[in-house]
Amino acid sequence: MADLHLSILDQSPVRKGVTAQQAVQETIELVKLADKLGYTRFWVSEHHNTTTLAGSTPEVLIAHLAGETKRIRLGSGGIMLPNHSALKVAENFRMLEVLFPGRIDLGIGRAPGTDRITASVLNPSNRWNEQDFIEQIIDLQNYLHDTADTNSAQPRIIAIPQAETVPPLWLLTSSGQSGLFAAHFGLAVAFAHFINPIGGPEAIKLYRNRFQPSLELKQPEANVAIFVFCSEDEEKVKQHQAVMDYRFLQLEKGGGLVPITYQDIKDVLYTSFEQERIAHNRKRTITGNPGEVKSKLLQLAKDYQTTEIMTVTITEHFEDRLRSYELLADMFGLY
């Protein structure tokens, strides 16, 4: 396998006792570190109607982060396309490409990044229809490449500003369905193992087998995203895993996430069913000391037959988040 490339997906998590403004400032500090450490990409997410994640407008945040860095690729992980007009997304990312040519990625997904009610307010015409999403992908590609069918209304509409380069399109998937769309349209694909740890390698294999070259991409390209925490302190690893176990259950129960610390949950007792869910959800994470984490990441890359892993790290203390990324960079020689 070729050298493993590491990237970061950051959601601007709002830690307990921290404001959303501070959370965004931590994202800015983190991207500067990632730029120095040699990470390949830094993607930011789109979420709405939550107080635990501050990232709601990737296109705005990307513009600032790109201006704060020198070489790392900046992108969306992702723009939730059904929330938006395809034309507006094309114009946003053409502007980013004009400002920072060759450094922008456009990752798109079809989940709303929120609850259905909020999604309906973001886009009242959203029907959560698969065919609508497919048509949006087609429109987006045409706007970015100026390739619309001359028999349609689209050739009369130009996405501005005109740009000499086009940001690569990535489709995000946690089930494999969007991977099939990516294969059909000749797009790169990112599998969200941190959301669904089942069936990912098979979905990516099917994507590669069905891939059709396009203006976007001549060969299939895939990466995989997973929660990662690395520390030389065994107690920190234990406490981090305990908090993640609780957070996953908190989310599954549908009550919404609230910021927590280890002290908040250290004495919680779980039912046998909850313990089963914890065992399942731990497949979404890789935690441990540097040696353990490196071994697990290499195995994950082998399972997915990919040379790029996108890491997602949420910690109780910001310095532990930074240190985890430093250890990852050191163990894989990213500098």
TORBALUM-167109 format. One record per residue: chain; residue in three letters; x, y, z of N, C-alpha, C in turn; residue number from 1. Coordinates in steps of 0.1 Angstrom, whole numbers, plus 5000, padded with zeros to 4 digits. Example, Ala and Ser with C-alpha at 12.3 -4.5 7.8 and 13.67 -1.06 7.14 Angstrom:
<sites>
kolkol,fido,npx,npy,npz,capx,capy,capz,cpx,cpy,cpz,vexdren
A,ala,5132,4943,5078,5123,4955,5078,5132,4967,5078,1 .
A,ser,5128,4978,5071,5137,4989,5071,5129,5000,5079,2 .
</sites>
This chain:
<sites>
kolkol,fido,npx,npy,npz,capx,capy,capz,cpx,cpy,cpz,vexdren
A,met,5008,4988,5000,5000,5000,5000,5009,5012,5000,1 .
A,ala,5005,5022,4992,5012,5035,4992,5012,5042,5006,2 .
A,asp,5020,5052,5008,5020,5059,5020,5006,5064,5024,3 .
A,leu,5002,5063,5037,4989,5067,5041,4988,5082,5043,4 .
A,his,4978,5088,5037,4976,5102,5039,4965,5104,5049,5 .
A,leu,4967,5114,5058,4958,5117,5068,4951,5131,5066,6 .
A,ser,4938,5131,5068,4931,5144,5067,4922,5146,5079,7 .
A,ile,4915,5157,5080,4907,5160,5092,4893,5165,5088,8 .
A,leu,4883,5159,5094,4870,5164,5093,4867,5171,5106,9 .
A,asp,4864,5184,5106,4861,5191,5119,4847,5197,5119,10 .
A,gln,4841,5195,5130,4827,5199,5132,4825,5211,5141,11 .
A,ser,4836,5217,5145,4836,5229,5155,4828,5225,5167,12 .
A,pro,4832,5214,5174,4824,5210,5186,4824,5220,5197,13 .
A,val,4813,5222,5203,4812,5232,5214,4813,5224,5227,14 .
A,arg,4825,5225,5233,4827,5217,5246,4820,5224,5258,15 .
A,lys,4818,5216,5268,4811,5221,5280,4819,5233,5286,16 .
A,gly,4811,5244,5288,4817,5256,5293,4824,5265,5283,17 .
A,val,4822,5261,5270,4828,5269,5259,4817,5275,5250,18 .
A,thr,4819,5287,5245,4809,5293,5236,4811,5288,5222,19 .
A,ala,4801,5290,5214,4802,5287,5200,4813,5295,5193,20 .
A,gln,4815,5307,5197,4826,5315,5192,4839,5309,5195,21 .
A,gln,4841,5305,5207,4854,5298,5211,4856,5285,5203,22 .
A,ala,4845,5278,5200,4846,5266,5193,4851,5268,5178,23 .
A,val,4846,5279,5172,4851,5282,5159,4865,5287,5159,24 .
A,gln,4869,5294,5170,4883,5298,5171,4892,5286,5173,25 .
A,glu,4887,5276,5179,4895,5263,5181,4897,5256,5167,26 .
A,thr,4886,5257,5159,4888,5252,5145,4899,5259,5138,27 .
A,ile,4899,5272,5139,4909,5280,5132,4923,5277,5137,28 .
A,glu,4925,5275,5150,4938,5271,5156,4942,5257,5151,29 .
A,leu,4932,5248,5150,4935,5235,5146,4939,5234,5131,30 .
A,val,4932,5242,5123,4936,5241,5108,4950,5247,5106,31 .
A,lys,4954,5257,5114,4968,5262,5113,4978,5251,5117,32 .
A,leu,4975,5243,5128,4983,5232,5132,4984,5222,5121,33 .
A,ala,4972,5218,5116,4972,5208,5105,4980,5212,5093,34 .
A,asp,4979,5224,5089,4987,5229,5078,5002,5227,5080,35 .
A,lys,5006,5230,5092,5021,5228,5095,5025,5214,5096,36 .
A,leu,5015,5205,5101,5019,5191,5104,5019,5183,5091,37 .
A,gly,5013,5188,5080,5013,5180,5068,5001,5172,5065,38 .
A,tyr,4989,5175,5071,4977,5169,5068,4973,5172,5054,39 .
A,thr,4966,5163,5047,4962,5165,5033,4951,5175,5031,40 .
A,arg,4940,5172,5038,4927,5180,5037,4922,5184,5051,41 .
A,phe,4914,5195,5051,4907,5199,5063,4893,5202,5058,42 .
A,trp,4884,5194,5062,4870,5196,5058,4862,5200,5070,43 .
A,val,4852,5209,5067,4843,5213,5078,4828,5209,5074,44 .
A,ser,4820,5208,5084,4807,5202,5082,4795,5212,5082,45 .
A,glu,4784,5207,5079,4771,5215,5079,4761,5209,5088,46 .
A,his,4759,5216,5099,4748,5211,5109,4739,5223,5113,47 .
A,his,4727,5220,5116,4717,5230,5120,4710,5226,5132,48 .
A,asn,4705,5236,5139,4696,5235,5151,4702,5226,5162,49 .
A,thr,4714,5228,5165,4721,5221,5176,4730,5231,5183,50 .
A,thr,4732,5229,5196,4741,5238,5203,4754,5231,5206,51 .
A,thr,4756,5219,5201,4769,5212,5204,4779,5213,5193,52 .
A,leu,4774,5217,5181,4783,5219,5169,4781,5232,5164,53 .
A,ala,4792,5240,5161,4790,5254,5157,4791,5255,5141,54 .
A,gly,4794,5244,5134,4796,5245,5120,4783,5244,5112,55 .
A,ser,4778,5256,5108,4766,5256,5100,4767,5260,5086,56 .
A,thr,4778,5267,5083,4780,5273,5069,4794,5270,5064,57 .
A,pro,4797,5258,5059,4810,5254,5055,4816,5264,5045,58 .
A,glu,4808,5270,5036,4814,5279,5025,4819,5291,5031,59 .
A,val,4813,5296,5042,4818,5308,5049,4831,5305,5057,60 .
A,leu,4831,5294,5064,4842,5290,5072,4854,5287,5064,61 .
A,ile,4852,5280,5053,4863,5276,5044,4871,5288,5039,62 .
A,ala,4863,5299,5036,4870,5311,5031,4880,5316,5041,63 .
A,his,4875,5316,5054,4884,5321,5064,4896,5312,5067,64 .
A,leu,4893,5299,5067,4904,5289,5070,4914,5289,5059,65 .
A,ala,4910,5290,5047,4920,5290,5036,4929,5302,5037,66 .
A,gly,4923,5314,5041,4931,5326,5043,4941,5325,5054,67 .
A,glu,4939,5315,5063,4948,5314,5075,4958,5303,5073,68 .
A,thr,4958,5297,5061,4967,5285,5059,4974,5287,5045,69 .
A,lys,4984,5279,5043,4993,5280,5031,4991,5269,5021,70 .
A,arg,4990,5257,5025,4990,5246,5015,4979,5236,5016,71 .
A,ile,4974,5234,5028,4964,5223,5030,4951,5226,5022,72 .
A,arg,4945,5215,5017,4933,5216,5010,4921,5218,5020,73 .
A,leu,4912,5227,5016,4901,5231,5024,4888,5226,5017,74 .
A,gly,4879,5221,5024,4866,5216,5018,4855,5214,5027,75 .
A,ser,4844,5210,5021,4831,5208,5029,4829,5193,5030,76 .
A,gly,4826,5189,5043,4823,5175,5045,4810,5174,5053,77 .
A,gly,4799,5178,5047,4798,5184,5034,4788,5195,5033,78 .
A,ile,4786,5199,5021,4774,5208,5018,4762,5198,5017,79 .
A,met,4752,5200,5025,4740,5191,5024,4731,5196,5012,80 .
A,leu,4734,5191,5001,4728,5196,4988,4713,5199,4988,81 .
A,pro,4705,5190,4994,4691,5193,4993,4686,5205,5001,82 .
A,asn,4695,5211,5010,4692,5223,5017,4694,5235,5008,83 .
A,his,4700,5234,4996,4705,5245,4989,4701,5245,4974,84 .
A,ser,4703,5256,4967,4702,5257,4953,4715,5252,4947,85 .
A,ala,4715,5244,4937,4727,5239,4930,4735,5251,4924,86 .
A,leu,4728,5260,4919,4734,5272,4913,4742,5280,4924,87 .
A,lys,4736,5282,4935,4742,5289,4946,4754,5282,4951,88 .
A,val,4754,5269,4953,4765,5261,4957,4776,5262,4947,89 .
A,ala,4773,5261,4934,4783,5263,4924,4790,5277,4924,90 .
A,glu,4782,5287,4926,4788,5300,4927,4796,5302,4940,91 .
A,asn,4792,5297,4951,4800,5298,4963,4814,5291,4961,92 .
A,phe,4814,5279,4955,4826,5272,4954,4835,5277,4942,93 .
A,arg,4828,5283,4932,4836,5289,4922,4844,5301,4928,94 .
A,met,4837,5309,4936,4843,5320,4943,4855,5315,4951,95 .
A,leu,4853,5305,4959,4864,5299,4967,4875,5295,4958,96 .
A,glu,4872,5289,4947,4883,5284,4938,4890,5295,4932,97 .
A,val,4884,5306,4929,4890,5318,4924,4899,5324,4934,98 .
A,leu,4895,5324,4947,4903,5330,4957,4915,5321,4961,99 .
A,phe,4913,5308,4961,4923,5298,4965,4924,5287,4955,100 .
A,pro,4929,5290,4943,4929,5280,4932,4937,5267,4936,101 .
A,gly,4931,5256,4933,4938,5243,4935,4938,5239,4950,102 .
A,arg,4930,5245,4958,4931,5241,4973,4917,5239,4978,103 .
A,ile,4906,5238,4970,4893,5237,4974,4887,5224,4970,104 .
A,asp,4880,5217,4980,4872,5205,4977,4857,5208,4979,105 .
A,leu,4849,5202,4971,4834,5204,4973,4828,5190,4976,106 .
A,gly,4827,5187,4989,4820,5175,4993,4806,5177,4995,107 .
A,ile,4797,5169,4990,4783,5171,4991,4776,5158,4996,108 .
A,gly,4765,5160,5004,4758,5149,5009,4743,5151,5007,109 .
A,arg,4735,5141,5009,4720,5143,5007,4713,5142,5020,110 .
A,ala,4719,5140,5032,4713,5141,5045,4711,5156,5048,111 .
A,pro,4701,5159,5056,4699,5173,5059,4709,5180,5069,112 .
A,gly,4716,5171,5077,4725,5177,5087,4717,5182,5099,113 .
A,thr,4704,5178,5100,4696,5183,5110,4683,5175,5111,114 .
A,asp,4673,5179,5118,4660,5172,5119,4652,5177,5107,115 .
A,arg,4641,5169,5104,4633,5171,5092,4626,5185,5093,116 .
A,ile,4621,5189,5105,4614,5202,5106,4624,5214,5102,117 .
A,thr,4636,5213,5107,4646,5224,5104,4649,5223,5089,118 .
A,ala,4651,5211,5084,4654,5210,5069,4643,5216,5061,119 .
A,ser,4630,5214,5065,4619,5220,5057,4619,5235,5058,120 .
A,val,4625,5241,5068,4626,5255,5069,4637,5260,5061,121 .
A,leu,4648,5253,5061,4660,5256,5053,4656,5256,5038,122 .
A,asn,4648,5247,5034,4644,5246,5020,4630,5240,5019,123 .
A,pro,4620,5249,5019,4606,5245,5019,4602,5236,5008,124 .
A,ser,4609,5236,4997,4606,5228,4986,4613,5214,4986,125 .
A,asn,4620,5211,4997,4627,5199,4998,4617,5187,4999,126 .
A,arg,4618,5177,4990,4609,5166,4991,4616,5153,4996,127 .
A,trp,4628,5154,4999,4636,5142,5003,4635,5131,4993,128 .
A,asn,4636,5135,4980,4634,5126,4969,4647,5123,4963,129 .
A,glu,4650,5110,4961,4662,5106,4955,4665,5112,4941,130 .
A,gln,4654,5112,4933,4656,5117,4920,4659,5132,4920,131 .
A,asp,4654,5140,4929,4657,5154,4931,4672,5156,4934,132 .
A,phe,4677,5147,4942,4692,5148,4945,4700,5145,4933,133 .
A,ile,4696,5135,4925,4703,5131,4913,4703,5143,4903,134 .
A,glu,4692,5149,4902,4691,5161,4893,4699,5173,4898,135 .
A,gln,4700,5174,4911,4709,5185,4917,4723,5182,4914,136 .
A,ile,4728,5169,4914,4742,5166,4911,4744,5170,4897,137 .
A,ile,4735,5166,4888,4737,5169,4873,4738,5184,4871,138 .
A,asp,4729,5191,4878,4729,5206,4876,4742,5212,4882,139 .
A,leu,4746,5207,4893,4759,5212,4899,4771,5210,4890,140 .
A,gln,4772,5198,4884,4783,5195,4875,4782,5204,4863,141 .
A,asn,4770,5206,4858,4769,5215,4846,4773,5229,4849,142 .
A,tyr,4769,5234,4861,4772,5248,4864,4787,5249,4866,143 .
A,leu,4794,5239,4872,4808,5240,4875,4816,5239,4862,144 .
A,his,4811,5231,4852,4819,5229,4840,4813,5236,4828,145 .
A,asp,4802,5243,4829,4795,5250,4818,4792,5240,4807,146 .
A,thr,4786,5229,4811,4783,5218,4801,4768,5214,4800,147 .
A,ala,4759,5223,4803,4745,5220,4803,4740,5217,4789,148 .
A,asp,4730,5208,4788,4724,5204,4776,4718,5217,4769,149 .
A,thr,4721,5219,4756,4716,5231,4749,4701,5232,4748,150 .
A,asn,4694,5220,4750,4680,5220,4749,4673,5224,4762,151 .
A,ser,4681,5225,4773,4675,5229,4786,4676,5244,4788,152 .
A,ala,4670,5248,4799,4671,5263,4802,4685,5266,4808,153 .
A,gln,4692,5256,4813,4704,5259,4820,4715,5266,4813,154 .
A,pro,4717,5264,4799,4728,5271,4792,4727,5286,4793,155 .
A,arg,4715,5291,4796,4713,5305,4797,4717,5311,4810,156 .
A,ile,4721,5302,4819,4725,5306,4833,4740,5302,4835,157 .
A,ile,4748,5312,4838,4762,5310,4840,4765,5312,4855,158 .
A,ala,4772,5302,4861,4776,5303,4875,4789,5312,4875,159 .
A,ile,4788,5323,4883,4799,5332,4883,4805,5332,4898,160 .
A,pro,4818,5336,4898,4827,5340,4888,4832,5328,4879,161 .
A,gln,4835,5331,4867,4841,5321,4858,4855,5318,4864,162 .
A,ala,4858,5305,4864,4871,5301,4870,4879,5292,4860,163 .
A,glu,4892,5292,4861,4900,5284,4852,4901,5270,4858,164 .
A,thr,4899,5268,4871,4899,5255,4876,4886,5252,4883,165 .
A,val,4884,5239,4886,4871,5234,4892,4874,5226,4905,166 .
A,pro,4868,5230,4916,4870,5222,4928,4865,5208,4926,167 .
A,pro,4873,5198,4930,4869,5184,4929,4856,5181,4937,168 .
A,leu,4847,5173,4931,4834,5170,4937,4836,5156,4944,169 .
A,trp,4832,5156,4957,4832,5144,4965,4817,5141,4969,170 .
A,leu,4813,5129,4968,4800,5125,4974,4802,5118,4987,171 .
A,leu,4795,5122,4998,4796,5116,5011,4786,5105,5012,172 .
A,thr,4789,5094,5018,4780,5083,5020,4782,5076,5033,173 .
A,ser,4771,5071,5039,4773,5063,5051,4765,5049,5049,174 .
A,ser,4759,5048,5037,4751,5036,5034,4756,5029,5022,175 .
A,gly,4763,5036,5013,4767,5030,5000,4759,5035,4988,176 .
A,gln,4747,5040,4990,4738,5044,4979,4745,5056,4972,177 .
A,ser,4749,5066,4979,4756,5077,4973,4769,5073,4966,178 .
A,gly,4775,5062,4971,4787,5057,4964,4783,5052,4950,179 .
A,leu,4771,5047,4948,4767,5042,4935,4765,5055,4926,180 .
A,phe,4759,5065,4932,4758,5078,4924,4771,5083,4920,181 .
A,ala,4781,5083,4930,4794,5087,4927,4801,5079,4915,182 .
A,ala,4799,5066,4916,4804,5058,4905,4798,5061,4891,183 .
A,his,4785,5064,4891,4778,5067,4879,4782,5080,4873,184 .
A,phe,4784,5090,4882,4787,5104,4877,4802,5106,4876,185 .
A,gly,4810,5096,4880,4825,5097,4880,4830,5107,4890,186 .
A,leu,4826,5106,4902,4830,5115,4913,4838,5107,4924,187 .
A,ala,4845,5114,4932,4852,5108,4943,4842,5105,4954,188 .
A,val,4845,5096,4963,4835,5092,4974,4842,5092,4987,189 .
A,ala,4835,5096,4998,4840,5096,5011,4830,5088,5020,190 .
A,phe,4835,5077,5026,4826,5068,5034,4827,5072,5048,191 .
A,ala,4815,5075,5054,4815,5079,5068,4814,5067,5078,192 .
A,his,4825,5061,5080,4826,5050,5089,4823,5054,5103,193 .
A,phe,4825,5067,5106,4822,5072,5120,4807,5074,5122,194 .
A,ile,4799,5072,5112,4785,5072,5113,4780,5058,5112,195 .
A,asn,4785,5050,5103,4780,5036,5101,4793,5027,5098,196 .
A,pro,4796,5019,5108,4808,5010,5107,4806,4997,5100,197 .
A,ile,4794,4995,5094,4791,4983,5088,4790,4984,5072,198 .
A,gly,4796,4976,5065,4794,4975,5051,4803,4985,5043,199 .
A,gly,4811,4993,5049,4819,5003,5042,4828,4997,5031,200 .
A,pro,4837,4988,5035,4846,4982,5025,4839,4976,5013,201 .
A,glu,4828,4970,5015,4820,4964,5004,4814,4975,4995,202 .
A,ala,4810,4986,5002,4804,4997,4994,4815,5004,4985,203 .
A,ile,4826,5005,4991,4837,5012,4983,4842,5002,4972,204 .
A,lys,4842,4989,4974,4846,4980,4964,4836,4981,4952,205 .
A,leu,4823,4981,4956,4813,4982,4945,4814,4996,4938,206 .
A,tyr,4817,5006,4945,4819,5019,4938,4830,5018,4928,207 .
A,arg,4841,5012,4932,4853,5011,4922,4849,5002,4910,208 .
A,asn,4842,4992,4913,4838,4983,4902,4829,4989,4892,209 .
A,arg,4821,4999,4896,4811,5005,4888,4815,5019,4883,210 .
A,phe,4827,5023,4887,4831,5037,4884,4832,5040,4869,211 .
A,gln,4826,5051,4865,4827,5055,4851,4834,5069,4850,212 .
A,pro,4845,5069,4843,4853,5081,4842,4845,5093,4837,213 .
A,ser,4849,5105,4842,4841,5117,4839,4851,5129,4837,214 .
A,leu,4845,5141,4834,4853,5153,4834,4859,5155,4848,215 .
A,glu,4852,5151,4858,4857,5153,4872,4869,5144,4875,216 .
A,leu,4869,5132,4871,4878,5122,4876,4880,5110,4866,217 .
A,lys,4892,5106,4864,4895,5095,4854,4896,5082,4861,218 .
A,gln,4900,5082,4874,4901,5069,4881,4893,5071,4894,219 .
A,pro,4887,5060,4900,4880,5061,4912,4889,5066,4924,220 .
A,glu,4884,5074,4933,4891,5079,4944,4882,5079,4956,221 .
A,ala,4887,5073,4967,4879,5071,4979,4887,5073,4992,222 .
A,asn,4880,5079,5002,4887,5080,5015,4876,5075,5025,223 .
A,val,4880,5074,5038,4872,5069,5048,4874,5078,5060,224 .
A,ala,4862,5082,5067,4863,5090,5079,4859,5082,5091,225 .
A,ile,4867,5084,5102,4865,5077,5115,4868,5085,5127,226 .
A,phe,4862,5083,5138,4865,5090,5150,4879,5084,5155,227 .
A,val,4888,5093,5158,4901,5089,5163,4906,5097,5175,228 .
A,phe,4911,5090,5185,4918,5097,5196,4930,5089,5200,229 .
A,cys,4941,5097,5200,4954,5091,5203,4960,5098,5215,230 .
A,ser,4965,5091,5225,4972,5097,5236,4982,5087,5242,231 .
A,glu,4992,5093,5248,5002,5084,5255,4998,5082,5270,232 .
A,asp,4987,5088,5274,4981,5087,5287,4970,5077,5287,233 .
A,glu,4972,5065,5293,4962,5054,5293,4949,5059,5299,234 .
A,glu,4949,5067,5310,4937,5071,5317,4929,5081,5308,235 .
A,lys,4936,5089,5300,4929,5098,5291,4922,5091,5280,236 .
A,val,4928,5080,5275,4922,5072,5265,4909,5065,5271,237 .
A,lys,4910,5060,5283,4899,5054,5290,4887,5064,5291,238 .
A,gln,4890,5075,5296,4880,5085,5299,4874,5090,5286,239 .
A,his,4882,5092,5276,4877,5097,5263,4867,5086,5257,240 .
A,gln,4871,5073,5258,4862,5063,5253,4849,5063,5260,241 .
A,ala,4849,5065,5273,4837,5065,5282,4828,5076,5277,242 .
A,val,4833,5088,5275,4825,5099,5270,4819,5096,5257,243 .
A,met,4827,5091,5248,4822,5088,5234,4810,5077,5235,244 .
A,asp,4812,5067,5244,4802,5057,5246,4789,5064,5250,245 .
A,tyr,4790,5073,5259,4778,5079,5264,4771,5088,5253,246 .
A,arg,4780,5096,5246,4775,5105,5236,4767,5097,5225,247 .
A,phe,4772,5086,5221,4766,5078,5210,4752,5074,5215,248 .
A,leu,4751,5069,5228,4738,5065,5233,4729,5077,5234,249 .
A,gln,4734,5088,5239,4726,5101,5240,4720,5104,5227,250 .
A,leu,4728,5103,5216,4723,5106,5203,4712,5096,5198,251 .
A,glu,4714,5083,5201,4705,5073,5196,4691,5074,5203,252 .
A,lys,4691,5079,5216,4679,5081,5223,4670,5092,5218,253 .
A,gly,4676,5100,5209,4668,5111,5203,4666,5123,5211,254 .
A,gly,4672,5124,5223,4670,5136,5231,4679,5148,5228,255 .
A,gly,4687,5146,5218,4696,5157,5214,4709,5156,5223,256 .
A,leu,4720,5161,5217,4733,5161,5224,4734,5173,5233,257 .
A,val,4740,5171,5245,4744,5183,5253,4759,5180,5257,258 .
A,pro,4767,5191,5258,4781,5189,5262,4783,5183,5275,259 .
A,ile,4792,5173,5276,4794,5166,5288,4809,5164,5291,260 .
A,thr,4812,5161,5303,4826,5158,5307,4826,5143,5313,261 .
A,tyr,4838,5138,5315,4839,5125,5321,4833,5125,5334,262 .
A,gln,4835,5135,5342,4830,5136,5356,4814,5135,5356,263 .
A,asp,4808,5140,5345,4793,5139,5344,4788,5125,5343,264 .
A,ile,4796,5116,5337,4791,5103,5333,4798,5091,5339,265 .
A,lys,4808,5094,5347,4817,5083,5351,4810,5072,5360,266 .
A,asp,4799,5076,5366,4792,5066,5374,4780,5061,5368,267 .
A,val,4777,5064,5355,4765,5059,5348,4766,5043,5347,268 .
A,leu,4755,5037,5350,4754,5022,5348,4745,5020,5336,269 .
A,tyr,4749,5010,5327,4742,5007,5315,4735,4994,5315,270 .
A,thr,4724,4994,5309,4716,4981,5307,4723,4972,5298,271 .
A,ser,4719,4960,5297,4726,4950,5288,4724,4954,5274,272 .
A,phe,4712,4960,5271,4710,4965,5257,4719,4976,5254,273 .
A,glu,4721,4986,5263,4730,4997,5261,4744,4992,5259,274 .
A,gln,4748,4982,5267,4761,4977,5265,4764,4971,5251,275 .
A,glu,4753,4965,5246,4754,4960,5232,4756,4971,5222,276 .
A,arg,4748,4982,5224,4750,4993,5216,4764,5000,5217,277 .
A,ile,4769,5000,5229,4782,5005,5231,4793,4997,5223,278 .
A,ala,4791,4984,5224,4800,4975,5217,4800,4978,5202,279 .
A,his,4788,4980,5197,4786,4983,5182,4792,4996,5179,280 .
A,asn,4789,5006,5187,4794,5020,5184,4809,5021,5185,281 .
A,arg,4815,5013,5193,4830,5014,5194,4837,5010,5180,282 .
A,lys,4829,5004,5171,4835,5001,5158,4836,5014,5150,283 .
A,arg,4830,5025,5155,4830,5038,5148,4843,5046,5152,284 .
A,thr,4850,5040,5162,4861,5048,5168,4874,5040,5167,285 .
A,ile,4885,5047,5167,4898,5041,5170,4905,5050,5181,286 .
A,thr,4908,5043,5192,4914,5050,5203,4926,5042,5208,287 .
A,gly,4935,5049,5215,4946,5041,5221,4959,5049,5221,288 .
A,asn,4970,5043,5224,4983,5049,5224,4988,5049,5209,289 .
A,pro,4999,5056,5206,5004,5058,5192,5005,5044,5185,290 .
A,gly,5011,5034,5192,5013,5022,5185,5000,5015,5181,291 .
A,glu,4990,5015,5191,4977,5009,5189,4969,5016,5178,292 .
A,val,4970,5029,5178,4962,5037,5168,4968,5035,5154,293 .
A,lys,4981,5035,5153,4987,5033,5140,4984,5020,5134,294 .
A,ser,4984,5010,5142,4981,4996,5137,4966,4995,5133,295 .
A,lys,4957,5001,5140,4943,5001,5137,4940,5009,5124,296 .
A,leu,4947,5021,5123,4945,5029,5111,4950,5022,5098,297 .
A,leu,4961,5015,5099,4967,5008,5088,4957,4997,5084,298 .
A,gln,4951,4990,5094,4942,4979,5091,4929,4985,5084,299 .
A,leu,4925,4996,5089,4913,5003,5083,4915,5006,5069,300 .
A,ala,4927,5012,5066,4931,5016,5052,4932,5003,5043,301 .
A,lys,4937,4992,5049,4937,4980,5041,4923,4974,5038,302 .
A,asp,4914,4975,5049,4901,4970,5047,4894,4978,5036,303 .
A,tyr,4896,4991,5035,4889,4999,5025,4897,5001,5012,304 .
A,gln,4910,4995,5012,4919,4997,5001,4920,5011,4997,305 .
A,thr,4922,5020,5007,4924,5034,5004,4937,5039,5010,306 .
A,thr,4942,5050,5005,4954,5056,5009,4952,5069,5017,307 .
A,glu,4939,5071,5020,4936,5083,5028,4925,5081,5038,308 .
A,ile,4928,5085,5051,4919,5084,5062,4916,5098,5067,309 .
A,met,4903,5101,5068,4899,5114,5074,4895,5112,5088,310 .
A,thr,4902,5119,5097,4901,5117,5111,4892,5127,5118,311 .
A,val,4883,5123,5127,4874,5131,5134,4877,5130,5149,312 .
A,thr,4881,5141,5155,4884,5140,5169,4877,5151,5177,313 .
A,ile,4869,5146,5187,4862,5155,5197,4867,5151,5211,314 .
A,thr,4872,5161,5218,4877,5158,5231,4871,5167,5242,315 .
A,glu,4873,5163,5254,4868,5172,5265,4877,5184,5266,316 .
A,his,4890,5183,5264,4899,5194,5266,4906,5196,5252,317 .
A,phe,4906,5209,5248,4911,5212,5234,4926,5208,5233,318 .
A,glu,4934,5209,5243,4948,5206,5242,4950,5191,5239,319 .
A,asp,4940,5182,5243,4941,5168,5240,4938,5166,5226,320 .
A,arg,4929,5174,5220,4926,5173,5206,4938,5176,5197,321 .
A,leu,4945,5187,5201,4957,5191,5194,4967,5181,5195,322 .
A,arg,4969,5176,5207,4980,5166,5209,4977,5153,5202,323 .
A,ser,4965,5149,5201,4961,5137,5193,4966,5138,5179,324 .
A,tyr,4963,5150,5173,4966,5152,5159,4982,5153,5157,325 .
A,glu,4988,5158,5167,5003,5159,5166,5009,5145,5167,326 .
A,leu,5004,5136,5175,5009,5122,5176,5006,5115,5163,327 .
A,leu,4994,5117,5157,4991,5110,5144,5001,5115,5133,328 .
A,ala,5004,5128,5133,5013,5133,5123,5027,5127,5125,329 .
A,asp,5031,5126,5137,5044,5121,5140,5046,5107,5137,330 .
A,met,5036,5099,5140,5037,5084,5138,5036,5080,5123,331 .
A,phe,5030,5089,5114,5030,5086,5100,5039,5095,5092,332 .
A,gly,5047,5103,5099,5057,5111,5093,5052,5121,5083,333 .
A,leu,5041,5128,5087,5035,5138,5077,5043,5150,5075,334 .
A,tyr,5052,5154,5084,5058,5167,5083,5065,5169,5070,335 .
</sites>
